[in-house]
């Protein structure tokens, strides 16, 4: 697998807070660190909309998660994975509202594009057929108009670039699922966990104590192989892949670990890259040959099944890194998934700043939702 990012990494930038702050002219690190604030603001907006009272409908026939471009996709994947073991009703992922939608169904969507006409038309039809519609979106434009007076619109209160709106999208989904009785998630605790992670990953902390900077250095000049040890971890891996592409122009492979190891050629390449590095090799050879793979095993869930998966993959991939928030923090599945997602977001921004793919030296300017 080759990688389009063929930039020279200035890793010294990561341990120079003044240069980092100067390079981050768009304020991406600050925006990413506001994940906890996004969650709290979303909770406050939902409370003002009386989400709990207006969604007091009894058990729906199903919950439809409408997947749109951007973090909408990864937030839907993570929410579906979190609900998979608890939800008493089907959870359906769809690019648009399905044709069979009806009055007993709940539709949930997130977008940062207020002019997504396909979504607006789809949501308008769902509302017309009597479905309960919850939308996380900007307050103006066709999407907002499509549910005006017929649905619940949770508008953003903490402006961040669309690629950093994952916490808001996830919080809107969790609040909806909480109210419908499909999951029990402590939103305030989630916000606190995200605040703690942002503090640990602050730009003033050196790379050997900053988990996001350390992760960025591990991924630098490699092709990330993000292999999940459980369903939730795979979903978080998809968000990590989105973040690395959005900020660092890195292409990642994301898969369930069993599926990953069922691909012999890539599995062998991962083993060879980890175990047979030539210390005399020209470090610039990767520009012509493609970036070597680096395997990161992601784990969110705990328990016997998780321990078994970790033991099996540890034996099969002894040099792989393991990212398991349960090793560091006390939190439920929701908290662990969100913390891991935020760490990847911050690592992607650090990597992008060091490589010049974002920030003052890069090509991306500030965009707010």
C-alpha positions in Angstrom: 0.0 0.0 0.0 1.4 3.3 -1.0 0.7 6.6 0.7 0.1 10.0 -0.9 1.8 11.9 1.9 5.4 12.3 0.8 6.4 15.3 3.1 9.4 15.7 5.3 8.4 15.4 8.9 9.8 18.1 11.3 9.6 16.1 14.5 11.5 18.7 16.4 8.4 20.9 16.1 6.4 18.6 18.4 8.6 19.5 21.4 8.7 23.2 20.8 5.4 24.7 22.1 6.1 28.2 20.7 6.7 26.9 17.2 3.8 24.6 17.4 1.5 27.4 18.4 2.8 29.6 15.6 2.4 26.8 13.1 -1.2 26.1 14.2 -2.5 29.4 12.9 -5.9 27.8 12.3 -6.2 26.9 16.0 -6.8 23.2 15.3 -5.2 22.0 18.5 -7.4 24.3 20.5 -10.5 23.2 18.6 -9.7 19.5 19.1 -9.1 20.2 22.8 -12.7 21.5 23.1 -14.2 18.1 22.7 -15.5 18.1 26.3 -17.0 21.6 25.7 -18.7 20.3 22.6 -20.3 17.5 24.6 -21.5 19.8 27.3 -22.9 22.4 24.9 -24.7 19.7 23.0 -26.3 18.4 26.2 -27.3 22.0 27.1 -28.9 22.5 23.7 -30.8 19.2 23.9 -32.1 20.2 27.4 -33.3 23.5 26.1 -35.1 21.7 23.3 -36.7 19.5 25.9 -35.4 16.5 24.0 -36.2 14.1 26.8 -39.9 15.2 26.9 -40.3 15.3 23.2 -38.8 11.9 22.6 -40.9 10.3 25.3 -42.5 8.0 22.8 -42.0 4.6 24.2 -39.8 2.0 22.4 -39.5 2.8 18.6 -39.7 0.2 15.9 -36.1 1.1 14.9 -33.5 3.8 15.1 -32.2 4.9 11.7 -28.8 6.6 11.6 -28.4 8.7 8.5 -24.8 8.7 7.4 -23.5 11.7 5.5 -19.9 12.8 4.5 -17.4 13.7 7.2 -17.6 12.8 10.8 -21.2 11.8 10.4 -20.1 8.4 9.1 -17.6 7.6 11.9 -19.9 8.9 14.7 -22.8 6.7 13.3 -20.4 3.7 13.2 -19.3 4.3 16.8 -22.9 4.8 18.0 -24.1 1.7 16.2 -21.2 -0.3 17.8 -22.0 1.0 21.2 -25.7 0.1 20.8 -25.1 -3.3 19.3 -24.9 -5.1 22.7 -27.7 -3.2 24.4 -30.3 -1.9 22.0 -33.6 -3.8 22.2 -34.5 -2.4 18.7 -32.7 -2.6 15.4 -30.2 0.2 14.6 -30.0 0.8 10.8 -27.3 2.8 9.0 -28.3 4.3 5.7 -27.0 7.1 3.4 -30.5 8.5 3.2 -33.8 7.8 5.0 -35.0 4.4 3.7 -38.2 4.1 1.7 -39.9 2.0 4.4 -39.7 4.7 7.1 -42.8 5.2 9.2 -44.4 6.8 12.2 -42.9 4.3 14.7 -39.3 5.0 13.6 -36.8 7.5 14.9 -34.4 9.1 12.4 -31.1 10.6 13.6 -28.7 12.5 11.4 -25.6 14.7 11.7 -24.2 17.1 9.1 -22.0 20.1 9.1 -23.3 21.0 5.6 -26.4 23.1 6.0 -26.9 22.9 2.2 -27.0 19.1 1.9 -30.1 19.1 -0.4 -30.2 15.3 -0.6 -30.3 15.0 3.2 -32.9 17.9 3.5 -35.2 16.1 1.0 -34.8 12.8 2.8 -35.5 14.3 6.2 -38.5 16.2 5.0 -40.0 12.9 3.7 -39.3 11.2 7.0 -41.1 14.0 8.9 -44.0 13.9 6.4 -44.4 10.2 7.1 -44.6 10.9 10.8 -41.2 9.7 11.9 -39.5 11.4 14.8 -36.5 13.2 13.4 -33.5 14.5 15.4 -30.8 16.4 13.5 -27.4 17.7 14.6 -26.8 20.5 12.1 -26.3 24.2 11.6 -29.4 26.3 12.3 -29.8 27.8 8.8 -30.1 26.4 5.4 -32.2 23.6 3.7 -31.4 20.9 6.3 -32.7 23.0 9.1 -35.7 24.1 7.1 -36.6 20.5 6.3 -37.4 19.8 9.9 -38.6 23.2 11.0 -41.7 22.6 13.3 -41.6 18.9 12.6 -38.3 17.7 14.1 -35.6 18.5 16.7 -32.6 20.5 15.5 -29.6 20.4 17.8 -27.4 23.3 16.6 -23.7 23.7 17.3 -22.7 26.1 20.1 -18.9 25.5 20.0 -17.6 26.5 16.6 -15.0 24.0 15.4 -13.9 22.8 11.9 -16.3 20.1 10.6 -13.6 17.5 10.7 -13.4 18.1 14.5 -17.1 17.9 15.2 -17.1 14.2 16.1 -17.8 14.8 19.9 -20.8 16.9 19.1 -22.2 14.3 16.6 -21.6 11.5 19.1 -23.1 13.4 22.0 -26.3 14.1 20.0 -26.6 10.4 19.2 -26.0 9.3 22.8 -28.5 11.8 24.1 -31.1 10.5 21.7 -30.3 6.9 22.5 -30.4 7.6 26.2 -33.8 9.2 25.9 -35.2 6.3 23.9 -33.9 3.8 26.5 -31.4 2.2 24.1 -28.3 2.9 26.1 -27.2 4.4 29.4 -24.4 6.9 28.9 -23.2 9.4 31.5 -22.8 12.5 29.3 -21.2 14.7 32.1 -18.6 12.0 32.8 -17.9 11.7 29.1 -17.2 15.4 28.9 -14.9 15.1 31.9 -13.0 12.2 30.4 -12.4 14.2 27.2 -11.2 17.2 29.2 -8.7 15.0 31.0 -7.4 13.6 27.7 -7.1 17.0 26.2 -5.1 18.1 29.2 -2.7 15.1 28.9 -2.2 15.9 25.2 -1.6 19.7 25.7 0.9 21.1 23.3 3.1 22.2 26.3 3.7 18.6 27.3 6.7 16.9 25.8 6.3 13.9 23.5 7.5 11.3 26.0 4.6 12.2 28.4 2.1 13.4 25.8 0.2 10.4 24.5 -1.0 12.2 21.3 2.4 13.4 20.4 3.9 9.9 21.1 1.2 8.4 18.9 2.0 10.9 16.1 5.7 10.0 16.3 4.8 6.2 16.1 2.7 6.8 13.0 5.1 9.2 11.3 6.4 8.0 7.9 4.4 4.8 8.2 1.1 3.5 6.8 -1.1 3.0 9.8 -2.7 -0.5 10.2 -5.6 0.2 12.6 -6.9 -3.2 13.5 -9.6 -3.4 16.1 -9.9 -6.1 18.7 -13.7 -5.5 19.2 -16.6 -4.0 17.2 -16.4 -0.6 19.0 -12.6 -0.4 18.4 -13.1 -1.0 14.7 -15.6 1.8 14.5 -13.2 4.1 16.4 -10.5 3.0 13.9 -12.6 4.3 11.1 -12.8 7.7 12.8 -9.0 7.6 13.3 -8.5 6.9 9.7 -10.7 9.8 8.8 -8.8 12.1 11.1 -5.4 11.0 9.8 -6.5 11.6 6.2 -8.1 14.9 7.1 -5.1 16.4 8.9 -2.0 14.5 8.0 -2.9 13.2 4.5 -2.2 9.7 5.7 -4.0 6.7 4.2 -4.8 4.0 6.8 -6.0 0.4 6.7 -8.9 -0.2 9.1 -10.2 -3.7 9.8 -11.3 -6.1 12.5 -8.2 -8.0 13.6 -9.5 -11.4 12.3 -10.2 -9.9 8.9 -6.8 -8.2 8.9 -5.0 -11.4 9.5 -7.0 -13.2 6.9 -5.2 -11.2 4.2 -1.8 -13.1 4.0 0.2 -10.6 1.9 -0.6 -7.6 4.0 -0.2 -9.6 7.2 3.3 -10.8 6.1 4.2 -7.2 5.1 3.3 -6.0 8.6 5.4 -8.7 10.2 8.4 -8.1 8.0 8.2 -4.3 8.5 8.2 -4.7 12.2 10.8 -7.4 12.5 13.3 -7.0 9.6 14.2 -3.3 9.4 17.6 -2.6 7.9 19.4 -0.1 10.2 21.7 0.8 7.3 18.8 1.5 4.9 18.4 5.0 3.3 15.6 6.7 5.4 14.4 8.4 2.2 13.8 5.1 0.4 10.2 5.1 1.6 9.4 8.0 -0.7 9.8 5.8 -3.7 8.7 2.5 -2.2 5.7 3.6 -0.2 5.5 4.0 3.6 6.1 0.8 5.6 3.1 -0.5 7.6 2.8 -0.1 11.3 0.2 -2.1 13.2 -1.8 -0.6 16.0 -4.2 -2.9 17.8 -7.2 -0.9 19.2 -9.2 -2.2 22.1 -12.2 -0.5 23.7 -14.2 -3.3 25.4 -13.0 -5.2 28.5 -13.8 -8.7 29.8 -12.8 -12.3 29.0 -13.5 -12.0 25.2 -11.4 -8.8 25.0 -8.6 -10.4 26.9 -8.7 -13.5 24.7 -8.5 -11.4 21.5 -5.6 -9.4 22.9 -3.7 -12.5 23.8 -4.2 -14.1 20.4 -3.2 -11.0 18.5 -0.3 -10.4 20.9 1.1 -13.8 20.0 0.5 -13.3 16.2 1.8 -9.7 16.1 4.3 -9.4 19.0 5.7 -6.1 17.9 2.4 -4.4 17.3 1.4 -1.4 19.5 -1.7 -1.8 21.6 -4.0 1.2 22.3 -6.4 0.2 25.1 -7.8 3.2 27.1 -8.8 0.7 29.8 -5.1 0.4 30.7 -5.0 4.1 31.6 -8.5 5.3 32.7 -11.6 4.1 34.5 -14.5 4.6 32.1 -17.3 2.7 30.4 -17.3 1.7 26.7 -18.6 5.2 25.7 -15.8 7.0 27.6 -13.1 4.7 26.3 -14.2 5.0 22.7 -14.4 8.8 22.9 -11.0 9.2 24.5 -9.4 6.9 21.9 -11.1 8.9 19.1 -9.9 12.2 20.6 -6.3 10.9 21.0 -6.2 10.0 17.3 -7.6 13.4 16.4 -4.9 15.2 18.3 -2.2 12.9 17.0 -3.4 13.6 13.5 -3.3 17.3 14.0 0.2 17.1 15.6 1.4 15.0 12.7 -0.2 17.3 10.2 1.5 20.3 11.7 4.9 18.6 11.8 4.5 17.5 8.2 3.1 20.8 7.0 -0.2 19.3 5.7 -2.2 21.7 8.0 -1.4 24.9 9.7 0.6 27.8 8.6 2.9 25.7 6.4 0.1 23.6 5.1 -2.7 24.0 2.7 -5.8 23.9 4.9 -7.3 27.1 6.3 -9.7 27.5 9.2 -13.2 26.4 8.5 -15.9 26.7 11.1 -19.3 25.0 11.3 
